[in-house]
Amino acid sequence: MSEFLAVARWDELGEGELLGVEVDGELICLAKIDGVVYACNGECTHVGGRLYEGELQDGVLTCPVHGAQFDLRTGKVLRGPARQDLVLYPVRVEDGLIKVALPPD
Ligand code: FES
């Protein structure tokens, strides 16, 4: 089973905000939606735009480069040009820390 790694403090990520973090050389985008933290790949599945520099509204993440939209709760593409869904990583909040489990190599 994957190990959960601390990536940020709970209070570093405001409600409705995005935060980019690097874990084991992997860029991850965190988002807090209705008090729940989600973690997905930090780079867009289109051509690698930095998703944590995008916009989040009502759980929908818009890529800053070409405007693809994703539902962050499911990872599903809602609008192109991206065609591939986001990868969502399991998240835990413990002792005021946000922890993410990356898939095994
Ligand atoms: S890089 Fe995200 S939509 Fe093109």
Residues whose N, C-alpha, C, O or C-beta is under 5 A from the ligand:
A	BS01	FES	C44 H46 V47 G48 G49 C63 V65 H66 G67 A68 P81 A82
